[in-house]
Amino acid sequence: MKYQLKVNKQRIFDILLYFHHKILNKLINDQIKKFDKKGNFVLELGAGNKSYKTNFKHAKVITTDLIDSNKIDEIADITNLKYDPNTFDLIICNNVFEHLSDPIKGASEVYRCLKKDGELFLVVPFLFPLHDEPFDFFRYSSEGLKVLFNKFNLVYIQNINYLFQFNKFVLYFVGVFRK
């Protein structure tokens, strides 16, 4: 007798995302502890409906997205930010850079707006299913991220693997700071 396993692909994807968010929440909470101080300015790019703003108690946080909603403070295009140079201590960009048609311009704008010794908390996919189509353009390897953020002093790249021994789903968390 031959057995066939029928698995709902969406259900597996949802389970993987659960673990992704669990790991990500730990990483972002570390950043919040580090930067949640009076006088610090934080910019969250592409916040959508998943903003971390409420987790900050002391820092001034601006949440942005391309699409207006009651969950964001301002509409902003990452490739053309209106903020002054050297404004933000921390910029959070969670799963957004894969949706930029010009990620080099986006990286340049983030660099411009970040204070000296400021940090960028960036999460991007590598081996991960397409999502938010037709606006899913790129996947990044660790070497590709080093090239994309070559103006920055690269501090930390962490692979987030879900099927560890098989390496099927990998996301990169990148912490960089401005020189």
N, CA, C and O of each residue as an XYZ file, in Angstrom:
716
protein
N       0.848     -1.168      0.000
C       0.000      0.000      0.000
C       0.900      1.239      0.000
O       1.871      1.313      0.752
N       0.563      2.205     -0.849
C       1.338      3.427     -0.973
C       0.610      4.539     -0.224
O      -0.581      4.774     -0.429
N       1.366      5.228      0.662
C       0.787      6.327      1.422
C       1.214      7.652      0.817
O       2.342      7.808      0.352
N       0.309      8.581      0.833
C       0.622      9.908      0.321
C       0.321     10.916      1.420
O      -0.768     10.933      1.994
N       1.293     11.739      1.692
C       1.130     12.764      2.707
C       0.642     14.038      2.036
O       1.318     14.594      1.171
N      -0.516     14.488      2.435
C      -1.046     15.736      1.911
C      -0.845     16.799      2.982
O      -1.343     16.687      4.103
N      -0.106     17.824      2.606
C       0.204     18.890      3.554
C      -0.241     20.217      2.958
O       0.022     20.516      1.793
N      -0.902     20.984      3.761
C      -1.322     22.311      3.354
C      -0.096     23.215      3.388
O       0.441     23.491      4.461
N       0.355     23.681      2.213
C       1.556     24.506      2.128
C       1.419     25.788      2.943
O       2.380     26.225      3.576
N       0.244     26.388      2.934
C       0.038     27.622      3.698
C       0.210     27.359      5.189
O       0.753     28.201      5.905
N      -0.234     26.228      5.653
C      -0.108     25.876      7.077
C       1.367     25.737      7.468
O       1.768     26.207      8.533
N       2.168     25.105      6.628
C       3.600     24.969      6.902
C       4.258     26.349      6.917
O       5.074     26.644      7.789
N       3.898     27.188      5.949
C       4.436     28.543      5.876
C       4.087     29.323      7.145
O       4.935     30.036      7.683
N       2.855     29.197      7.625
C       2.430     29.886      8.846
C       3.216     29.408     10.063
O       3.567     30.212     10.928
N       3.492     28.123     10.138
C       4.285     27.581     11.246
C       5.705     28.142     11.202
O       6.251     28.535     12.233
N       6.303     28.180     10.010
C       7.648     28.746      9.866
C       7.668     30.226     10.256
O       8.603     30.691     10.906
N       6.634     30.952      9.855
C       6.564     32.368     10.223
C       6.430     32.556     11.732
O       6.948     33.529     12.279
N       5.747     31.646     12.407
C       5.647     31.709     13.857
C       7.047     31.694     14.484
O       7.353     32.508     15.355
N       7.890     30.761     14.030
C       9.246     30.677     14.580
C      10.077     31.892     14.177
O      10.897     32.379     14.955
N       9.861     32.370     12.972
C      10.553     33.582     12.521
C      10.238     34.751     13.455
O      11.145     35.447     13.911
N       8.956     34.964     13.735
C       8.555     36.079     14.586
C       9.041     35.903     16.018
O       9.366     36.887     16.683
N       9.095     34.693     16.494
C       9.598     34.426     17.847
C      11.076     34.827     17.955
O      11.474     35.484     18.917
N      11.878     34.433     16.975
C      13.301     34.794     16.959
C      13.451     36.300     16.761
O      14.232     36.954     17.451
N      12.699     36.835     15.816
C      12.784     38.252     15.504
C      12.409     39.121     16.703
O      13.065     40.129     16.966
N      11.378     38.744     17.418
C      10.964     39.520     18.589
C      12.059     39.586     19.642
O      12.238     40.619     20.288
N      12.791     38.497     19.820
C      13.922     38.517     20.765
C      14.985     39.506     20.290
O      15.490     40.301     21.082
N      15.322     39.460     19.009
C      16.345     40.356     18.459
C      15.917     41.819     18.530
O      16.711     42.679     18.909
N      14.667     42.107     18.167
C      14.208     43.495     18.186
C      14.080     44.009     19.616
O      14.338     45.185     19.872
N      13.689     43.152     20.544
C      13.613     43.588     21.945
C      14.986     43.951     22.493
O      15.095     44.852     23.325
N      16.034     43.269     22.045
C      17.398     43.647     22.426
C      17.722     45.046     21.922
O      18.337     45.836     22.639
N      17.313     45.360     20.689
C      17.544     46.694     20.129
C      16.742     47.750     20.875
O      17.237     48.846     21.138
N      15.510     47.418     21.213
C      14.660     48.366     21.941
C      15.289     48.703     23.287
O      15.341     49.874     23.664
N      15.767     47.701     24.017
C      16.429     47.958     25.306
C      17.629     48.881     25.136
O      17.870     49.761     25.963
N      18.374     48.676     24.064
C      19.588     49.455     23.814
C      19.275     50.909     23.450
O      20.003     51.814     23.856
N      18.203     51.142     22.692
C      17.931     52.474     22.150
C      16.748     53.197     22.776
O      16.470     54.337     22.403
N      16.051     52.585     23.703
C      14.886     53.239     24.306
C      15.332     54.182     25.423
O      15.203     53.885     26.610
N      15.859     55.324     24.996
C      16.367     56.334     25.923
C      15.848     57.692     25.493
O      15.682     57.955     24.302
N      15.591     58.556     26.472
C      15.190     59.923     26.149
C      16.267     60.556     25.287
O      17.459     60.385     25.541
N      15.844     61.282     24.276
C      16.777     61.942     23.372
C      17.132     61.119     22.149
O      17.693     61.658     21.195
N      16.822     59.833     22.148
C      17.085     58.999     20.974
C      15.933     59.103     19.987
O      14.770     59.220     20.372
N      16.283     59.058     18.701
C      15.297     59.092     17.626
C      15.364     57.785     16.855
O      16.435     57.334     16.450
N      14.188     57.185     16.660
C      14.078     55.890     15.983
C      13.145     56.050     14.788
O      12.091     56.679     14.889
N      13.542     55.477     13.658
C      12.717     55.472     12.463
C      12.414     54.026     12.104
O      13.326     53.212     11.960
N      11.130     53.708     11.960
C      10.732     52.381     11.512
C      10.190     52.495     10.091
O       9.147     53.105      9.852
N      10.918     51.899      9.158
C      10.557     51.954      7.747
C       9.734     50.728      7.362
O      10.090     49.601      7.707
N       8.641     50.952      6.652
C       7.799     49.836      6.219
C       7.083     49.169      7.377
O       6.961     47.944      7.413
N       6.613     49.960      8.314
C       6.000     49.414      9.533
C       4.676     48.711      9.272
O       4.358     47.717      9.926
N       3.905     49.220      8.321
C       2.608     48.592      8.036
C       1.765     48.472      9.286
O       1.626     49.429     10.048
N       1.200     47.290      9.495
C       0.364     47.046     10.677
C       1.121     46.337     11.788
O       0.511     45.877     12.753
N       2.456     46.240     11.665
C       3.239     45.467     12.623
C       4.282     46.319     13.344
O       5.386     45.845     13.611
N       3.953     47.539     13.654
C       4.907     48.476     14.228
C       5.392     48.049     15.616
O       4.669     47.431     16.397
N       6.646     48.407     15.885
C       7.240     48.173     17.207
C       7.168     49.425     18.084
O       7.702     49.436     19.193
N       6.517     50.469     17.598
C       6.487     51.763     18.290
C       6.010     51.645     19.740
O       6.573     52.283     20.630
N       5.000     50.852     19.978
C       4.446     50.755     21.336
C       5.418     50.095     22.318
O       5.232     50.197     23.531
N       6.445     49.426     21.812
C       7.441     48.796     22.683
C       8.443     49.810     23.236
O       9.138     49.531     24.213
N       8.515     50.973     22.615
C       9.419     52.027     23.082
C       8.670     52.911     24.074
O       7.533     53.308     23.819
N       9.296     53.215     25.188
C       8.677     54.071     26.207
C       9.301     55.458     26.262
O       8.623     56.418     26.627
N      10.594     55.589     25.904
C      11.313     56.852     26.085
C      11.789     57.486     24.780
O      11.754     58.710     24.652
N      12.226     56.700     23.824
C      12.737     57.240     22.564
C      11.586     57.791     21.724
O      10.448     57.335     21.838
N      11.892     58.763     20.894
C      10.926     59.297     19.933
C      10.958     58.389     18.707
O      12.013     58.208     18.099
N       9.802     57.813     18.336
C       9.719     56.855     17.243
C       8.784     57.392     16.161
O       7.680     57.853     16.449
N       9.244     57.323     14.917
C       8.416     57.662     13.766
C       8.226     56.380     12.958
O       9.200     55.738     12.566
N       6.969     56.010     12.711
C       6.675     54.824     11.907
C       6.219     55.271     10.519
O       5.454     56.224     10.374
N       6.711     54.556      9.499
C       6.386     54.927      8.128
C       6.004     53.700      7.300
O       6.291     52.559      7.663
N       5.352     53.977      6.186
C       5.070     52.959      5.180
C       4.712     53.689      3.898
O       4.462     54.894      3.918
N       4.687     52.978      2.798
C       4.262     53.558      1.523
C       2.749     53.717      1.454
O       2.236     54.576      0.737
N       2.048     52.884      2.202
C       0.593     52.881      2.188
C       0.082     53.456      3.498
O       0.491     53.027      4.577
N      -0.803     54.420      3.398
C      -1.337     55.094      4.580
C      -2.231     54.154      5.386
O      -3.021     53.394      4.827
N      -2.093     54.221      6.688
C      -2.986     53.500      7.602
C      -2.952     54.216      8.943
O      -2.096     55.067      9.185
N      -3.885     53.864      9.803
C      -3.903     54.495     11.125
C      -2.807     53.952     12.035
O      -2.677     54.404     13.172
N      -2.011     52.986     11.555
C      -0.925     52.384     12.347
C       0.418     53.083     12.133
O       1.379     52.800     12.850
N       0.499     53.996     11.151
C       1.774     54.665     10.880
C       1.649     56.166     11.130
O       0.552     56.724     11.171
N       2.822     56.804     11.297
C       2.847     58.248     11.509
C       2.928     59.022     10.198
O       2.326     60.086     10.052
N       3.685     58.470      9.242
C       3.920     59.186      7.996
C       4.044     58.220      6.821
O       4.454     57.070      6.981
N       3.680     58.712      5.643
C       3.948     57.978      4.411
C       5.370     58.340      3.995
O       5.725     59.518      3.959
N       6.175     57.344      3.685
C       7.558     57.593      3.281
C       8.034     56.526      2.309
O       7.719     55.344      2.449
N       8.797     56.971      1.323
C       9.438     56.094      0.356
C      10.892     55.954      0.777
O      11.605     56.955      0.856
N      11.345     54.747      1.048
C      12.704     54.510      1.541
C      13.749     55.045      0.568
O      14.839     55.438      0.986
N      13.434     55.063     -0.706
C      14.422     55.520     -1.687
C      14.466     57.046     -1.819
O      15.261     57.579     -2.592
N      13.612     57.747     -1.065
C      13.586     59.211     -1.119
C      13.067     59.756      0.213
O      11.969     60.309      0.278
N      13.855     59.599      1.263
C      13.420     60.006      2.596
C      13.537     61.519      2.770
O      14.484     62.136      2.283
N      12.579     62.103      3.460
C      12.535     63.552      3.635
C      13.320     64.032      4.859
O      13.388     65.235      5.109
N      13.898     63.132      5.604
C      14.532     63.487      6.865
C      15.923     64.065      6.646
O      16.603     63.757      5.667
N      16.326     64.916      7.591
C      17.658     65.517      7.537
C      18.734     64.460      7.731
O      18.488     63.430      8.359
N      19.922     64.706      7.199
C      21.043     63.787      7.442
C      21.358     63.689      8.941
O      21.140     64.635      9.698
N      21.871     62.530      9.348
C      22.315     62.306     10.737
C      21.209     62.550     11.765
O      21.448     63.175     12.798
N      20.008     62.060     11.484
C      18.857     62.308     12.361
C      18.591     61.175     13.348
O      18.257     61.439     14.503
N      18.731     59.911     12.918
C      18.227     58.788     13.707
C      19.345     57.969     14.355
O      20.390     57.714     13.756
N      19.083     57.569     15.600
C      19.998     56.685     16.332
C      19.812     55.242     15.898
O      20.772     54.473     15.847
N      18.580     54.878     15.587
C      18.234     53.518     15.166
C      17.229     53.599     14.033
O      16.266     54.364     14.096
N      17.457     52.808     12.999
C      16.473     52.633     11.930
C      16.133     51.153     11.882
O      17.018     50.301     11.798
N      14.838     50.857     11.936
C      14.332     49.486     11.873
C      13.724     49.275     10.499
O      12.895     50.065     10.046
N      14.139     48.211      9.846
C      13.628     47.897      8.511
C      13.444     46.379      8.435
O      14.379     45.645      8.115
N      12.255     45.931      8.726
C      11.951     44.511      8.859
C      11.238     43.988      7.618
O      10.081     44.324      7.366
N      11.946     43.155      6.840
C      11.366     42.524      5.648
C      10.768     43.545      4.682
O       9.607     43.445      4.285
N      11.579     44.516      4.321
C      11.158     45.561      3.405
C      12.071     45.638      2.176
O      11.591     45.874      1.068
N      13.374     45.442      2.359
C      14.319     45.665      1.262
C      14.082     44.732      0.071
O      14.463     45.077     -1.047
N      13.478     43.587      0.268
C      13.191     42.717     -0.866
C      12.103     43.300     -1.769
O      11.916     42.847     -2.898
N      11.385     44.313     -1.259
C      10.302     44.948     -2.009
C      10.732     46.245     -2.705
O       9.919     46.882     -3.376
N      11.992     46.637     -2.553
C      12.476     47.872     -3.178
C      12.978     47.590     -4.589
O      13.787     46.686     -4.796
N      12.502     48.358     -5.550
C      12.994     48.197     -6.914
C      14.397     48.788     -7.068
O      15.109     48.451     -8.013
N      14.795     49.666     -6.146
C      16.135     50.252     -6.166
C      16.746     50.157     -4.762
O      16.824     51.163     -4.057
N      17.177     48.963     -4.351
C      17.709     48.802     -2.993
C      19.003     49.581     -2.742
O      19.293     49.924     -1.596
N      19.781     49.866     -3.782
C      21.008     50.651     -3.599
C      20.649     52.067     -3.160
O      21.289     52.620     -2.266
N      19.641     52.649     -3.778
C      19.161     53.981     -3.380
C      18.594     53.926     -1.967
O      18.810     54.852     -1.186
N      17.877     52.868     -1.626
C      17.339     52.716     -0.270
C      18.447     52.645      0.771
O      18.349     53.277      1.823
N      19.500     51.882      0.489
C      20.628     51.767      1.418
C      21.322     53.105      1.581
O      21.738     53.458      2.684
N      21.451     53.853      0.495
C      22.076     55.172      0.537
C      21.258     56.148      1.384
O      21.821     56.927      2.154
N      19.949     56.106      1.244
C      19.072     56.982      2.024
C      19.111     56.635      3.517
O      19.131     57.526      4.366
N      19.120     55.358      3.823
C      19.220     54.939      5.225
C      20.536     55.434      5.816
O      20.566     55.952      6.932
N      21.610     55.276      5.073
C      22.927     55.741      5.524
C      22.912     57.246      5.782
O      23.442     57.708      6.792
N      22.317     57.997      4.887
C      22.268     59.452      5.007
C      21.512     59.889      6.263
O      21.926     60.826      6.945
N      20.419     59.219      6.561
C      19.559     59.628      7.687
C      20.043     59.126      9.041
O      19.597     59.613     10.079
N      20.939     58.169      9.037
C      21.425     57.573     10.286
C      22.536     58.431     10.884
O      23.409     58.912     10.163
N      22.502     58.622     12.205
C      23.558     59.355     12.898
C      24.863     58.567     12.840
O      24.859     57.351     12.646
N      25.956     59.260     13.006
C      27.242     58.572     13.153
C      27.103     57.635     14.349
O      26.559     58.025     15.383
N      27.582     56.428     14.218
C      27.446     55.373     15.232
C      26.000     54.950     15.474
O      25.715     54.247     16.444
N      25.081     55.373     14.598
C      23.719     54.878     14.657
C      23.667     53.465     14.097
O      24.612     53.018     13.447
N      22.570     52.762     14.345
C      22.456     51.379     13.892
C      21.227     51.173     13.014
O      20.175     51.783     13.207
N      21.409     50.294     12.052
C      20.312     49.827     11.217
C      20.004     48.397     11.620
O      20.889     47.541     11.608
N      18.764     48.136     11.974
C      18.300     46.778     12.255
C      17.504     46.354     11.035
O      16.407     46.855     10.788
N      18.064     45.431     10.278
C      17.493     45.045      8.996
C      17.249     43.540      8.977
O      18.111     42.760      9.382
N      16.085     43.142      8.510
C      15.791     41.728      8.298
C      15.398     41.577      6.836
O      14.506     42.268      6.345
N      16.082     40.657      6.144
C      15.780     40.386      4.738
C      15.765     38.883      4.504
O      16.453     38.143      5.207
N      14.994     38.423      3.529
C      14.973     36.992      3.227
C      16.093     36.595      2.282
O      16.602     37.416      1.519
N      16.463     35.347      2.343
C      17.364     34.756      1.355
C      16.586     33.663      0.635
O      16.083     33.886     -0.466
N      16.482     32.495      1.237
C      15.659     31.423      0.661
C      14.306     31.473      1.351
O      14.140     30.959      2.457
N      13.361     32.085      0.700
C      12.057     32.301      1.310
C      11.034     32.442      0.192
O      11.353     33.000     -0.859
N       9.827     31.959      0.386
C       8.809     32.029     -0.673
C       8.490     33.476     -1.076
O       8.645     34.405     -0.283
N       8.047     33.639     -2.309
C       7.581     34.935     -2.764
C       6.389     35.366     -1.930
O       5.583     34.540     -1.499
N       6.287     36.668     -1.708
C       5.165     37.215     -0.951
C       4.903     38.644     -1.421
O       5.784     39.280     -2.000
N       3.721     39.138     -1.178
C       3.303     40.481     -1.589
C       3.607     40.740     -3.068
O       4.062     41.820     -3.445
N       3.346     39.732     -3.885
C       3.573     39.876     -5.321
C       2.585     40.884     -5.900
O       1.452     40.936     -5.423
N       2.936     41.662     -6.871
C       4.126     41.578     -7.719
C       5.293     42.432     -7.218
O       6.204     42.735     -7.988
N       5.280     42.816     -5.964
C       6.312     43.709     -5.430
C       7.322     42.965     -4.561
O       7.690     43.450     -3.491
N       7.759     41.826     -4.997
C       8.791     41.047     -4.309
C       9.923     40.857     -5.325
O       9.834     40.002     -6.206
N      10.995     41.667     -5.193
C      12.005     41.770     -6.245
C      13.313     41.036     -5.988
O      13.910     40.518     -6.931
N      13.780     40.974     -4.743
C      15.140     40.517     -4.489
C      15.238     39.561     -3.308
O      14.394     39.561     -2.412
N      16.296     38.741     -3.329
C      16.741     37.944     -2.194
C      18.219     38.277     -1.998
O      18.929     38.563     -2.963
N      18.677     38.240     -0.753
C      20.028     38.699     -0.432
C      20.858     37.604      0.219
O      20.413     36.958      1.168
N      22.049     37.403     -0.289
C      23.033     36.557      0.385
C      23.810     37.446      1.353
O      23.711     38.671      1.280
N      24.580     36.845      2.257
C      25.368     37.654      3.184
C      26.391     38.500      2.418
O      26.653     39.643      2.792
N      26.963     37.947      1.356
C      27.926     38.714      0.556
C      27.225     39.849     -0.198
O      27.786     40.934     -0.346
N      26.028     39.605     -0.662
C      25.250     40.651     -1.321
C      24.920     41.791     -0.373
O      24.931     42.957     -0.767
N      24.627     41.455      0.872
C      24.349     42.495      1.866
C      25.584     43.342      2.146
O      25.482     44.554      2.340
N      26.745     42.705      2.166
C      27.984     43.460      2.383
C      28.210     44.462      1.253
O      28.668     45.578      1.499
N      27.895     44.077      0.029
C      28.029     44.988     -1.107
C      26.978     46.090     -1.028
O      27.294     47.264     -1.225
N      25.733     45.723     -0.743
C      24.635     46.691     -0.677
C      24.892     47.756      0.388
O      24.582     48.931      0.189
N      25.462     47.335      1.517
C      25.699     48.265      2.624
C      27.187     48.565      2.795
O      27.684     48.668      3.917
N      27.888     48.704      1.678
C      29.342     48.890      1.742
C      29.761     50.219      2.351
O      30.917     50.351      2.754
N      28.880     51.209      2.439
C      29.204     52.470      3.105
C      29.241     52.298      4.625
O      29.870     53.076      5.342
N      28.563     51.276      5.086
C      28.432     51.037      6.515
C      29.597     50.210      7.027
O      30.294     49.548      6.258
N      29.795     50.256      8.331
C      30.725     49.341      8.993
C      29.880     48.155      9.431
O      29.104     48.266     10.380
N      30.019     47.032      8.757
C      29.183     45.865      9.025
C      29.525     45.279     10.379
O      30.682     44.954     10.646
N      28.538     45.144     11.221
C      28.765     44.657     12.570
C      28.366     43.196     12.704
O      29.110     42.407     13.288
N      27.213     42.823     12.178
C      26.670     41.519     12.531
C      25.696     41.042     11.469
O      24.785     41.777     11.089
N      25.874     39.845     10.994
C      24.880     39.184     10.139
C      24.558     37.853     10.790
O      25.458     37.060     11.066
N      23.291     37.606     11.035
C      22.869     36.347     11.646
C      21.927     35.625     10.698
O      20.916     36.184     10.275
N      22.253     34.395     10.367
C      21.332     33.560      9.604
C      20.260     33.056     10.552
O      20.559     32.609     11.659
N      19.028     33.128     10.121
C      17.929     32.541     10.875
C      17.446     31.360     10.043
O      16.764     31.549      9.036
N      17.791     30.146     10.455
C      17.425     28.932      9.715
C      16.235     28.256     10.382
O      16.178     28.158     11.608
N      15.295     27.796      9.585
C      14.127     27.112     10.137
C      14.235     25.609     10.049
O      13.885     24.897     10.990
N      14.710     25.133      8.939
C      14.914     23.695      8.794
C      16.427     23.517      8.819
O      17.067     23.353      7.780
N      16.982     23.552     10.021
C      18.410     23.753     10.236
C      19.287     22.850      9.370
O      20.143     23.345      8.636
N      19.088     21.548      9.446
C      19.987     20.658      8.712
C      19.756     20.721      7.207
O      20.638     20.339      6.438
N      18.602     21.191      6.776
C      18.315     21.226      5.354
C      18.519     22.609      4.735
O      18.609     22.736      3.514
N      18.591     23.649      5.579
C      18.811     25.023      5.112
C      17.796     25.462      4.051
O      18.166     26.119      3.078
N      16.549     25.112      4.227
C      15.545     25.450      3.225
C      15.009     26.866      3.387
O      14.760     27.547      2.392
N      14.830     27.312      4.603
C      14.347     28.665      4.833
C      15.392     29.419      5.631
O      15.722     29.043      6.756
N      15.902     30.466      5.052
C      16.933     31.258      5.708
C      16.555     32.722      5.582
O      16.200     33.190      4.501
N      16.632     33.440      6.690
C      16.516     34.889      6.660
C      17.762     35.444      7.306
O      18.382     34.797      8.150
N      18.121     36.634      6.909
C      19.277     37.283      7.493
C      18.836     38.441      8.359
O      18.026     39.270      7.943
N      19.360     38.494      9.538
C      19.253     39.684     10.361
C      20.584     40.391     10.232
O      21.635     39.769     10.385
N      20.554     41.661      9.956
C      21.769     42.432      9.778
C      21.749     43.609     10.724
O      20.790     44.380     10.743
N      22.786     43.750     11.499
C      22.976     44.954     12.296
C      24.185     45.676     11.752
O      25.278     45.111     11.717
N      24.013     46.907     11.329
C      25.133     47.679     10.801
C      25.127     49.044     11.471
O      24.077     49.531     11.892
N      26.299     49.660     11.569
C      26.283     51.021     12.044
C      27.094     51.911     11.130
O      28.014     51.468     10.443
N      26.730     53.163     11.141
C      27.347     54.116     10.240
C      28.738     54.461     10.711
O      28.967     54.635     11.908
N      29.674     54.563      9.776
C      31.065     54.928     10.090
C      31.157     56.359     10.527
O      32.248     56.842     10.832
